[in-house]
Amino acid sequence: MVAELSIVALVLLGVVGLLVGSFLNVVIVRMPDGQSIVSPPSRCPECETPIRPQDNIPVVSWLLLRGRCRSCGNPIPAGYPLVELANAVLWVLAGLRFGASWTLVPMLVLFSTLLAQSVIDLELYRLLDKITFPVLGVSVALVAVVSVVEGDPDRIGLAVIGGLAYCLFLGIPAFLMPRGMGLGDVKLALLLGLFLGWIHPLLIMFSLILSCLLGIVVGVGVLVARRGKSQPFPFGPWLALGCILAILFSQPLLDIYFADPPSYLRGPGTF
């Protein structure tokens, strides 16, 4: 059984998650346009005044400034603090699920990546290869190292098979119906399948079912809100959310099929 994280450790994880969420905002805004995520420093998108350090504290500064730029008074989109909060919540949930284990590290990378890609896809109907592939390379290395450190190197093969299987599974309908699914979703499936297969290949099925259900429910709701007007609908965010839910709830999902699942499936949390 993996040891639980203390309350202090979870709070620290949430705080670091907020800071990483602030960096994700930079990624979301700049990378689609090919801008550097390192320079120039953060600035107001309207008046381009550099943001002071005291005005760049995740969530807190946005609240103190009442959602407006200190220099020009223009509104700062609520999406900024929401991304920061979402990343912090995802990190804390990952901490509750995986506890004080090395598995937590690659999971944090995955969750933050999926959050950034989901927001980009919702805004621009795009999933960026320049995010997916570098993170995929880093993830393969992390998965391999953690598997060896935790004494279960066989999981490396399951991870690779999972990534290829999920990619192929989505690639076939994308090839047959290119208007129904973009290649960005297929490439993202490599990353999703890597992690799902790493935990257990069966989770790929659960993840896809959850993604389809979420996509259908949200899609119908959007269609009703638009009064039947057909517009592009991104599937990437629901693939990402289905994957996250399948991972967080992997223990009860797999307990349905296994009376005595492997020890690495048993996290310290209540998921």
N, C-alpha and C positions, 0 to 999 in steps of 0.2 A: 504493500500500500504506500502510495506517495504521500509525503508529509504535507500538511496544509500550510498555506502562507498565513502569517499572523496578520492581525488587523493593521498594524503599522506597515507591514510589507505591502498589503493591498492598497493602503492609502498612498504609499510611495509610488506604487505601480500606476495608480490613477493620475498622480501629479505628473509623472514622466510621460504618461499617455497624453495628457493635455499639451505638454510641450511638443511632443512628436506630432500631435494633431495640428499645432500651429505651423509646423514645417510642412505637413501635408497640404495645408492651404496654399503654400507657395508652389508646391508641386502641381496642384490642381489648376492654379491660375496661369502658371508660366509654361509648363511643359507642353501643353497642346500647341502653343505658338512657337515652340522651339527656343524659348528664352532660357537663360541661365537661372538655375535655382540657387546659385551662390551669390551672385551680384546682379544688380545693385541691391542695397539693403531694402527692406520692406518700406513701401510708401503708399500714400493714398492713391487709389486708382483714378480719382477725379482731378485733384490739384497737384498730384505727384510730389507732395511734401513728404520727406522722409519721416517715418513714424518714430517717435521718441521711445527709448527703452521702457519708460514707465507706462507708455500707452500700448505696449506690445505684450502685456501679460495675458495669457490665454483666458478667455471668458471674462475675467475680472475687469480688464481695461474696457472691453466693449460695454459692460454694464455701467461702469463709472462714467463713461463718455455718452451714455444713453444712445448708443448705436450711431454716433455721428463723429466725423472727423474733427479733431480739435482745431485744425487750421481753417478749413473751408466750410465746415458745418454740414457737408453732404452726408446722407445716410451711408453707413457701413452695412453691407448685406448681413442679415442674420445667419446666413450660411456659414460664415467664418466661425463664430462660437459654436454652432451646431456640429460642425466637423470636429472641432476640438473636444467637445463633450462626447460625441459618438466614439471617437478613438479611445478616450479615457474609459468609457463604459466597456468597450470591447476588450481592452487590456485587463480590466478588473475581472470580467467574466472569464477570460482565459486563465487568469490567476486562480480563480475559484475552481475551474475545471481541472487544471493540470498541476496546481500546487507548486511545491519547491522541486521541480524536475527540470532537466535540460530540455525536455520536449517543449516547455513553455516558450523558449527563445524563438525557434522557428515559427511557432504559432502566432507570436506577436508580430513578426514580419509579415506573415500571411494576412492577418486581420487588417493591418494598416494599409497594405497594398490593395486589398479588396475594397476598402473604404474609399481610397483615392480614385481607383478605377471606376467605382460605381457612381461617384459624384460627376466625374468627367463624362461618363456615358449618359447620365441623366441630362446633363447640360448640352452636350455636343453630339450625342449619338455616336461616340467613338470609344474604343478601347485601345490604349496606346501600346504598340509593340515595344517602344523604348522604355516602358515600365515593366511589361509582362516578362520579356526575355531576360533582362538583367536580374530581376528578382527570381526568376526561375533558376538561373545559374547559381545564385547565392543559396537558394533553397535546397537545390540538389546537394550542395556541399554541406549545408547545415544538417540535412536529414541523414546524410552518410555519417558525419561525425557523431551526431547524437545517438544514432543507432549503435555504433561501435562502442561509444562510451557507456551506454546503458546495457551493453552485453547482448544485444539482439540484432546482429548484422543482417539476418534474413529479411528484416523489414525494409532494407534498401531495395531489394528486388521487388517487393510488393509495391513500394512507392513508384518505382519506374514503370511497372506494369499498369498501375492505376492511372498514371499520367497519360500513357499511350492509349489505354482503353477508353478513357473519358474523351480524349481528343478524337479518337476514331468514331466513337459513338455519336458525337455531335457533328463530326465532319461529314458523315454520310448524308444526313438530311440537309446540311448546308450546301453540299455539292448538288443534290437533287433539287433543292428549292432555295437558290441563293438569295431570293428576296425575303425569305422567312427568317434567316439567321445569318449574321455576318461572320466573316472569318475571324474577327477579333474575339468573338465568343468561343470559337473553336480553339484558338491559341490560348485563351485564358483557361480552357479546360485542361490543358497540360499541367498548369500550376495547381488547379483545384484537385485534379486526379492524383497528383503527386502526394498531396497531404492526406487526402481521403484514403488512398491506397496504403499509405504509411500506417494509418491507424488500423484500417481493415478495408479490403476491397469492397465489401458489401455496402459500405457507406456511400459509394458512388451511386448506387440505386436509390438509397434514401435521399441523398442530396438532389438528384435529378427530379424525383417525385415532388419534394418540397419546392424546388425552383419552379416547376411547371404549375403547381397549385398556386403559389404566390403570384406568378406571372399572369395566370388566368384571372384571378380575383382582382388584382390591380388593373389589369388590362380592361376588364369589363367595366370597372369603376371609372376609369379614364374615358372610355368610349361613351358611357352614359353622361359624364360631365361635359363632354364635347358634343353632346346631342347627336351621336352617330357619325360625326365627322372623322374619317379615317386619317390618322397621322402616324409617323414613325413611332415605334414603341421599343425602347431598349430592353433587351433581355439580360444583359450583363449584370445589372444590380441584383436581379432575382437569382441568377446563377450563384453570385457571390453570397447572398443571404442564405440560400439553401445550403451552401457548403458550410457556412459558419454555424448554422443551426445543427446540421448533421454532426459537426465536430463537437460542439458544446454538449449535445445530447447523445453522443456516441455510446456512452455506457448503457443507458436504458434501451436505446434502439437495438444494440447488439445483444443485450440480455434477453431480448425476445427470442433470439435464435440460439444463444449459447447459455446453458445452465451454469457453466463455470468458465467464463471468458478469461483470456490471458491477463496476467497481472498489469501489463502496461495499459490496459483499457480501463482500469479502475482508478479514476481520479479521486482526489480528496473531497471534492465538492458534492453538492446535492443534485447535480444535473443528471 
